[in-house]
Amino acid sequence: MNFPLYIAKRYLRSKSTQNAVNIINFITFLVIVIGSAALFIVLSAFAGLKTFSLQFTNTFDPDLKAIATTGKFFSISEKEAQDLASIPGVVNYAKELEERVYLSYKNKNHIAYIKGIDHNYRAVTGLDSTLYYGNWGVTEYNVVAGRSIVNLLNLAVNNYQEPLQVITLKPGKGSLTGDALKSRSFLNQLSVFVSGVYAIEDNLDKKYLFAQLPLVQNFLEKDSTQVSGLNFKLKEGSDAEQVRSKIKTILGDKTLVLTRRELNRTLYRMLNTENLATYLIFTLVLIIALFNVVGAIIMMILDKRQSSKTLFALGATLKELRTIYFLQGVLVTSLGGIIGVLIGSLLILSQLAFEWLKITPSLAYPVEFNLMNVCIVLATISFLGVLSSKIASSRVSKTLISG
């Protein structure tokens, strides 16, 4: 039999003759339960927010994307296109051509980006799932606009009487002359008709206007080989690094090949920083709360002083007496942590099942039940519990017992 553990469990179950000690022990246990539940709930909420935020990029961005190393555009030859299509691990790839433009409609204006896409683009990305209403058009001059662009400009879908004007600078070098400024000959203008509206999230909804690739290439005075990006969809389970290396071999130094995470490096960094900051803040709260454990164990040591003397007289060593109170503290914090995680888990699972907490009337607050968060909370509570118990149990001394 493990003598210190047996006594520690007895002390854990038994009540003190001093009512104040019982109240302190109960409050200490309650603080541990609430603290661990709060930490788990906050981590689960941030995990849900992270998944919710990244679902937009997962829908919009490809698995891998090749962009120009210098400048905005690069050329892809017919042989390079064939070689890219034959790379093992690549399901498909799509071309795009993107440029900043000025939109004008009925005296309302907005600056956005026109993105020319080929017929593979919607299969490579999840763009099809973002179509809010309308369609992708039947003519070359049909475009799909973001919901925010439609609202800002008060656009009408399939209004062929009043086209949307898309304006950009002509490519070239040198300064503008007075005649050019008056005649606006330095501008390219395109009239298009909105056939559909996509909806992802506000920043993206007011950023892009999707059109057919040949139309945009002609509008920007580019030939059929020039693009601003290549989007790749990979087979499930394929090695992204191997595929990236093969793409680089084919395209050479004219492109950079980026993963979805690298395309959204700032967003990932922001989410991870926020998650870490929140964890550290709540861990600090737990550290402060676990000072109660130190105080409670010291109170218990003083309350059980006579029992400790008896055990010492019966042959228990000073080390065993310290171990008793150490184990008692560890049991209290571990049990409180487990109960707190269970309570937090029930709340998170109920939110997933019943969506009782809403951001908007139609959108539940996103949360995510993650076993990793369970392990993080339990590991944090256990570490802090061991530390506080060690500090408190070290107060057991020969002077205290023999005094």
C-alpha positions in Angstrom: 0.0 0.0 0.0 1.2 3.5 -0.8 1.0 5.0 2.7 1.2 8.8 1.7 -1.4 8.4 -1.1 -3.8 6.5 1.3 -3.6 9.3 3.9 -3.9 12.0 1.3 -7.1 10.4 0.0 -8.4 10.2 3.5 -7.7 13.8 4.1 -9.3 14.7 0.8 -12.6 13.0 1.8 -12.7 14.0 5.5 -14.0 17.3 6.8 -12.0 19.5 9.2 -13.3 20.3 12.7 -12.8 23.9 11.8 -15.6 25.2 9.6 -13.4 28.0 8.2 -11.0 25.4 6.8 -13.9 23.6 5.1 -15.1 26.8 3.5 -11.6 27.6 2.2 -11.1 24.1 0.8 -14.5 24.3 -1.0 -13.8 27.8 -2.4 -10.3 26.6 -3.6 -11.8 23.6 -5.3 -14.6 25.7 -6.9 -12.0 28.3 -8.2 -10.0 25.4 -9.9 -13.2 24.0 -11.5 -14.3 27.4 -12.8 -10.8 28.4 -14.0 -10.2 25.2 -15.9 -13.7 25.3 -17.4 -13.2 28.9 -18.5 -9.8 28.1 -20.1 -11.3 25.2 -22.0 -14.3 27.2 -23.2 -12.1 30.1 -24.4 -9.7 27.8 -26.2 -12.6 26.0 -27.9 -14.2 29.4 -28.9 -10.9 30.6 -30.4 -10.5 27.2 -32.3 -14.0 27.7 -33.7 -13.3 31.3 -34.7 -10.1 30.2 -36.4 -11.9 27.5 -38.4 -14.7 30.0 -39.2 -12.2 32.6 -40.4 -10.1 30.2 -42.4 -13.1 28.6 -44.2 -13.2 31.7 -46.4 -9.6 31.3 -47.5 -10.1 27.5 -47.9 -13.0 28.3 -50.3 -11.3 31.1 -52.2 -7.6 30.0 -52.3 -6.1 27.0 -54.0 -3.9 24.3 -52.4 -0.9 25.9 -54.3 -0.5 29.1 -56.2 2.2 30.3 -58.6 2.7 34.0 -58.8 5.3 36.2 -60.5 8.7 36.6 -58.8 9.0 40.2 -60.1 6.2 42.4 -61.4 2.6 41.4 -61.7 2.6 39.1 -64.7 4.4 36.2 -66.3 4.1 34.1 -69.4 3.3 30.4 -69.6 4.2 28.5 -72.8 2.2 25.6 -74.3 4.8 23.1 -73.3 4.9 24.4 -69.7 1.1 24.1 -69.6 1.3 20.5 -70.7 4.0 19.7 -68.3 2.1 21.2 -65.4 -1.0 19.2 -66.2 1.0 15.9 -66.1 2.5 16.5 -62.7 1.6 13.5 -60.4 -0.5 14.7 -57.5 -2.1 17.6 -59.4 -5.8 17.1 -60.0 -6.1 20.3 -62.1 -4.8 23.8 -62.4 -6.3 27.1 -63.5 -5.0 30.4 -64.9 -6.0 33.8 -63.7 -5.2 37.4 -64.6 -5.8 40.1 -62.0 -5.6 43.9 -62.0 -6.8 46.8 -60.0 -9.7 48.7 -61.7 -12.1 51.6 -61.2 -15.8 50.6 -61.4 -18.4 53.2 -62.4 -22.2 52.8 -62.5 -24.8 55.5 -62.5 -22.5 58.1 -60.9 -21.4 55.6 -58.2 -17.8 54.5 -58.1 -15.7 51.9 -56.4 -12.1 50.6 -56.7 -11.8 46.8 -56.9 -9.9 44.1 -58.8 -11.0 42.4 -62.0 -10.0 38.8 -62.1 -10.0 36.9 -65.3 -10.4 33.2 -64.8 -10.4 30.2 -67.2 -12.9 27.3 -67.3 -10.9 25.3 -64.8 -10.9 27.9 -62.0 -14.2 27.0 -60.4 -13.1 23.3 -60.2 -9.8 24.2 -58.7 -11.2 26.5 -56.0 -14.5 26.4 -54.1 -15.8 29.5 -55.9 -18.9 27.7 -57.2 -20.2 27.3 -53.6 -20.0 31.1 -53.1 -22.5 32.0 -55.8 -25.3 33.9 -54.0 -27.7 34.3 -56.9 -27.6 34.5 -60.6 -25.1 32.5 -62.8 -21.7 32.7 -64.3 -23.1 34.1 -67.5 -23.6 33.0 -71.1 -21.8 35.8 -73.0 -18.2 37.0 -73.0 -19.2 40.2 -71.3 -20.9 38.7 -68.3 -19.2 39.1 -64.9 -19.9 38.0 -61.4 -19.6 40.6 -58.7 -19.3 40.5 -54.9 -22.4 41.2 -52.9 -20.7 44.2 -51.3 -19.9 45.7 -54.8 -23.5 45.1 -55.9 -24.7 47.0 -52.8 -22.2 49.8 -53.0 -23.0 50.5 -56.7 -26.6 49.5 -56.6 -26.0 47.1 -59.5 -28.8 45.2 -61.1 -28.3 41.7 -62.3 -28.9 41.0 -66.1 -29.5 44.7 -66.8 -28.3 44.9 -70.4 -29.5 48.4 -70.8 -27.0 50.0 -68.4 -23.6 48.3 -68.3 -21.1 48.5 -65.6 -18.0 50.5 -66.7 -14.6 49.0 -65.8 -11.7 51.4 -66.2 -7.9 50.9 -65.9 -4.7 52.5 -67.0 -3.2 51.4 -70.3 0.2 49.7 -70.0 3.2 51.7 -71.0 6.0 53.9 -69.9 6.7 57.6 -69.8 4.7 60.6 -68.6 1.2 61.7 -69.6 0.8 64.7 -71.9 -1.9 67.3 -71.6 -3.7 66.0 -74.7 -3.7 62.5 -73.3 -5.2 63.7 -70.0 -7.9 65.6 -71.9 -8.8 62.8 -74.2 -8.3 60.1 -71.6 -6.5 58.0 -74.1 -4.3 56.6 -71.3 -7.3 54.7 -70.1 -8.8 51.4 -71.1 -12.5 51.1 -70.6 -14.7 48.0 -70.7 -18.5 47.7 -70.5 -19.8 44.5 -68.8 -23.0 43.1 -67.4 -23.5 41.5 -64.1 -25.0 38.0 -64.4 -24.3 36.7 -60.9 -23.4 37.7 -57.3 -21.0 35.8 -55.0 -20.9 36.1 -51.2 -17.9 35.0 -49.0 -17.2 37.8 -46.5 -17.3 41.6 -46.7 -13.6 42.2 -47.5 -13.6 39.7 -50.3 -17.1 40.6 -51.5 -16.1 44.2 -52.2 -12.7 43.3 -53.7 -13.3 41.1 -56.8 -15.1 41.2 -60.1 -14.8 37.8 -61.9 -14.8 37.7 -65.7 -13.6 35.4 -68.5 -9.8 35.2 -68.9 -9.6 36.1 -72.7 -11.8 39.2 -72.1 -9.5 40.4 -69.3 -6.4 39.6 -71.3 -7.7 41.7 -74.1 -8.8 44.5 -71.7 -5.3 44.7 -70.1 -3.6 44.4 -73.5 -2.0 41.1 -72.7 -1.5 38.1 -75.0 -3.0 34.7 -74.4 0.1 33.4 -72.6 0.3 36.1 -69.9 -1.2 35.5 -66.5 -0.8 36.8 -63.0 -1.2 33.5 -61.3 -1.6 29.7 -61.6 -3.9 27.9 -59.1 -3.3 24.2 -58.4 -5.7 21.6 -56.8 -3.8 18.6 -55.3 -4.9 15.1 -55.0 -5.9 14.1 -51.4 -2.9 12.8 -49.6 -0.3 14.0 -52.1 2.9 15.6 -50.9 2.6 19.4 -51.4 6.3 20.0 -51.1 7.1 17.5 -53.9 4.4 19.0 -56.1 5.7 22.5 -55.4 9.3 21.4 -56.3 8.1 20.0 -59.6 6.2 23.2 -60.4 9.3 25.2 -59.7 11.3 23.0 -62.0 8.9 23.5 -64.9 8.3 27.3 -64.4 11.8 28.2 -63.2 12.7 31.3 -61.3 10.0 33.5 -62.9 7.5 32.3 -60.2 7.0 31.8 -56.5 4.9 28.8 -55.5 3.0 29.4 -52.3 0.8 27.2 -50.2 -2.6 28.3 -48.9 -1.0 29.0 -45.5 1.7 31.2 -47.1 -0.9 33.1 -49.1 -2.6 34.0 -45.9 0.5 34.3 -43.6 -0.8 37.5 -41.9 -4.1 36.0 -41.1 -2.6 32.8 -39.7 -0.1 34.8 -37.6 -2.8 37.0 -36.2 -5.0 34.1 -35.3 -2.2 32.2 -33.6 -1.0 35.3 -31.7 -4.5 36.0 -30.4 -4.9 32.3 -29.4 -1.5 32.3 -27.6 -2.3 35.7 -25.9 -5.6 34.4 -24.6 -4.1 31.2 -23.3 -1.4 33.1 -21.5 -3.9 35.6 -20.0 -6.2 32.8 -18.7 -3.2 30.8 -17.5 -2.2 33.9 -15.5 -5.7 33.9 -14.0 -5.2 30.2 -13.1 -1.8 30.9 -11.5 -3.4 33.6 -9.3 -6.3 31.3 -8.5 -3.9 28.4 -7.5 -2.4 30.6 -4.8 -5.5 29.5 -3.0 -4.3 26.0 -3.3 -1.1 26.9 -1.5 -3.1 28.7 1.2 -5.6 25.8 1.5 -2.8 23.2 1.9 -1.0 25.3 4.5 -4.3 25.7 6.4 -4.7 21.9 6.2 -1.2 21.4 7.5 -1.9 23.5 10.5 -5.3 21.9 11.0 -3.9 18.4 10.8 -0.8 19.3 12.9 -1.8 16.9 15.7 -2.4 14.1 13.2 1.0 14.7 11.7 2.6 14.5 15.1 0.9 11.2 15.7 2.0 9.8 12.3 5.6 11.0 12.9 5.6 9.3 16.3 4.4 6.1 14.6 7.3 6.1 12.3 6.3 8.3 9.3 9.3 10.2 8.0 9.3 14.0 7.3 9.5 13.2 3.6 6.4 11.0 3.8 4.5 13.7 5.6 5.4 16.3 2.9 4.4 13.7 0.3 0.9 13.4 1.9 0.2 17.1 1.6 1.8 17.3 -1.8 -0.4 14.4 -3.1 -3.5 16.0 -1.5 -2.8 19.2 -3.4 -2.2 17.3 -6.7 -5.5 15.4 -6.2 -7.5 18.5 -5.5 -6.2 20.4 -8.6 -6.4 17.3 -10.9 -10.0 16.5 -9.8 -11.0 20.1 -10.1 -9.4 20.3 -13.6 -11.1 17.2 -14.8 -14.5 18.4 -13.5 -13.9 21.8 -15.0 -13.1 20.3 -18.4 -16.2 18.1 -18.2 -18.4 21.1 -17.5 -16.7 23.1 -20.3 -17.1 20.1 -22.7 -20.8 19.9 -21.9 -21.2 23.6 -22.7 -19.3 23.4 -25.9 -21.1 20.3 -27.1 -24.5 21.9 -26.2 -23.5 24.9 -28.3 -22.6 22.6 -31.2 -25.8 20.7 -30.9 -28.3 23.5 -30.0 -26.6 26.7 -31.1 -28.0 28.6 -28.2 -25.5 31.4 -28.4 -25.9 33.5 -31.6 -23.7 36.2 -33.2 -26.6 37.1 -35.5 -30.2 35.6 -35.6 -29.0 33.2 -38.3 -25.4 32.6 -37.3 -24.4 30.6 -34.2 -21.2 31.5 -32.3 -18.5 29.2 -33.8 -16.9 26.8 -31.3 -14.9 23.6 -31.8 -14.5 20.6 -29.6 -10.8 19.6 -29.8 -9.1 16.9 -27.8 -5.9 18.9 -28.1 -7.5 21.7 -26.0 -8.6 19.1 -23.4 -4.9 17.9 -23.1 -3.7 21.5 -23.0 -6.0 22.5 -20.1 -5.3 19.3 -18.1 -1.6 19.7 -18.6 -1.7 23.3 -17.5 -3.8 22.5 -14.4 -1.6 19.5 -13.6 1.7 21.5 -13.9 0.4 24.4 -11.8 -1.1 22.0 -9.3 2.2 20.2 -8.9 4.0 23.4 -8.5 1.7 24.9 -5.9 1.4 21.7 -4.0 5.2 21.4 -3.9 5.5 24.9 -2.5 2.8 24.3 0.1 4.0 20.9 1.2 7.5 22.2 1.8 6.1 24.1 4.8 6.0 20.8 6.7 9.1 20.9 8.9 10.5 19.1 11.9 10.0 22.3 13.9 6.3 22.3 13.0 5.8 18.7 14.0 7.8 18.7 17.2 6.7 22.1 18.3 
